[in-house]
Every structure is written in C-alpha cells, then in structure tokens.
C-alpha cells in the first residue's frame, strides 16, 4: 500500500506559520520508514491551508495527490492520502469545512486514490504533555490558557478541559471570557504573578497581538508580573503526535 500525508492548517497572511509548517512537514517526513516505498519521500508529506490560499483546499489536495502518486494505478492495494487537520479545537473548520473539501477532492480524484480524513491535532491525548513542557520553565501563581475560540457550540469544552488539566483558567481571543476579564478576576483574587499560555500552533499575527495586549495589561496592573509563554511551534515532539494520528 502506498500512503501520502497532507498536513492542513488554517492559513495566514503572516509568513511565519507557513515556514513552521514546512519545518513540521520535514519532521513528519523523517518518521517515514527508510524503505517506505519506491516513491520520492519528499513528495509524500505536504502542507495545505484551508484559507489564505489562491486555490481552495480541495484543489490543493488534488494537486498534492498528483505529485505524490503521479499517474500510478493501484494494483492489489489502493493509494491512500491521509489528511491531518492541524487544528486545536473542534470548530466549524474541523467539523464542517475540511470534511466538505475532502469530499470534493475525493469526488474529483475518483477511486484510484482513497482520501482519508484523520482526527484533528487537538484530539490527541498527549497534546497536554507538550503544553506542560511549554510552561515548565515559567514560574507563576496563576495561568491563563488563551485559545482563539470558535462559534461552534460545544467547542469551548475542549479548551475548558485542557485548562483544568493544566490548573489554568481559560480565556478566548475571539470571544468571552476575554484575556482582560480573566486577568481582572485573578488580580481581584490577589494574584501578583500571572502567566499566559497561547493555545496556538505557531507564532504569527495573533500571538503578536496577544503580546501587545499584555503590554497594555502591564500598564493597567503595574503591581502584577505578567509572563507570556510560547505557542507550540514546530518540534519533533509535535511531529510524533501528528504521525500517531495518521495511524488512527
């Protein structure tokens, strides 16, 4: 059986997430068995975006499949293309948009290539361990897990559960409760050392805006020491989680 892997992210006008995605794809490529198959391994792990791309996702999937498998016809086993959504929340993109794009791509490619949608990254049970590593070097009395947020009902439950497991409180960049409101609550409760963990994959425009917002909070609460942790970033540990998802 021949398999290829496409890592799908949201997409950004900021160039940093794409650079990080390329790094992550190379790290995932390193997970391929040395004698995986006769195909060029550089074409077996690719990246695509749901938004901020001239091509819709289903066309990106078709183009990647053509590069990975060429015009090879399956014999006894099918060619399989596994799509891994690199999203942290089960929002509209994960639950509706990406499945619809995958269905369009499957319709266009026919049965020569079986396109399989894998679980989204945020569903992996070991993701918490990576977040613990992010906060291990920072000393704080209270932590805020700051996620983007989603308009899809029930999506916040994932963030709330993760925050609870990290002994943190949850806040959202695109909805209530906001970062400022959470900080106000913690300051009212007497906390003087507050750290914020951005629940985002990579540095980009939003993490820059978060950093700017924290500078404003420092002016608003001069007696409080604020610290900002880094987003997950491209790492061998993250690549390991992604590779594990391809076998689900």
Buried (B, 14 or more C-beta within 10 A) or exposed (E): EBBBBBBBBBBBEBEBBBEBBBBBBEBBBEBBEEEEEEBEBEBBBBBBBBEEEEEBBBBBBBBBBEBBBEEEEBEEEBBBBBBBBBBBBBBEBBBEBBBEBBEBBBEBBEEEBBBBBBBBBBBBEEBEEBBEEBBEEBEBBBBBBBBBBBEBEEBBEBBEEBBEEBEBBBBBBEEEBBBBEBBBBBBEEEBEBBBBBBBBBBBBEBBEEBEEBBEEBEEEBEEBBBBBBBBBBBBEBBBBBBBBBBEE
